[in-house]
Amino acid sequence: MNDMIVVVFIISIVLFVYFIPTLIAYNRLHDEIFDIFIYNIFYGYTIIGWIMVLIWARTRDDEL
C-alpha cells in the first residue's frame, strides 16, 4: 500500500512538470492556449519540444 502512494505521488509530480507550459499559458490568458496544450501533449515528451512550448507559453501574444 505504501509503495502505491509513492508511485501516485511521483506520477503526479511528473504530470505537473510535464504540463507547466500549459499552466503558464493558462495563467497568462494566452490567446493560443489550446494550441499550446496540444503541442504540449504531442511534443512535450522531448526536451526540445517541451522547451519550445515553454518559450511559446511565456511570450506575449503581440510578440508573435
C-alpha positions in Angstrom: 0.0 0.0 0.0 2.8 2.4 0.9 4.5 1.8 -2.4 1.3 2.7 -4.3 1.2 6.0 -2.6 4.8 6.8 -3.6 4.1 5.8 -7.2 1.0 8.0 -7.3 2.9 10.9 -5.8 5.7 10.5 -8.4 3.3 10.3 -11.3 1.5 13.4 -10.0 4.8 15.4 -9.9 5.9 14.2 -13.4 2.5 15.3 -14.8 2.7 18.6 -13.1 6.2 19.3 -14.5 5.1 18.0 -18.0 2.2 20.4 -18.2 4.0 23.5 -16.8 3.9 25.2 -20.2 0.1 24.8 -20.4 -0.4 26.1 -16.9 1.7 29.1 -17.7 -0.3 29.8 -20.8 -3.5 29.4 -18.8 -2.4 31.8 -16.1 -1.2 34.4 -18.7 -4.5 34.1 -20.6 -2.7 33.3 -23.8 -4.8 33.5 -26.9 -3.4 30.2 -28.2 -3.8 28.1 -25.1 -5.5 25.2 -26.9 -2.6 25.1 -29.4 -0.1 25.2 -26.7 -1.9 22.4 -24.9 -2.0 20.2 -28.0 1.7 20.8 -28.7 2.5 20.1 -25.1 0.8 16.7 -25.3 2.4 15.6 -28.6 5.8 17.2 -28.4 6.3 17.7 -24.6 7.9 14.3 -24.1 11.0 15.5 -26.0 13.2 18.1 -24.2 13.4 20.3 -27.3 9.6 20.2 -27.7 9.0 21.0 -24.1 11.3 23.9 -24.2 9.7 25.2 -27.4 6.3 25.0 -25.9 7.5 26.7 -22.7 9.0 29.6 -24.6 5.8 29.9 -26.7 3.7 30.0 -23.5 6.0 32.7 -22.0 5.8 35.0 -25.0 3.2 37.7 -25.1 0.7 37.5 -27.9 1.8 40.7 -29.5 5.4 39.5 -29.7 4.5 36.7 -32.1 
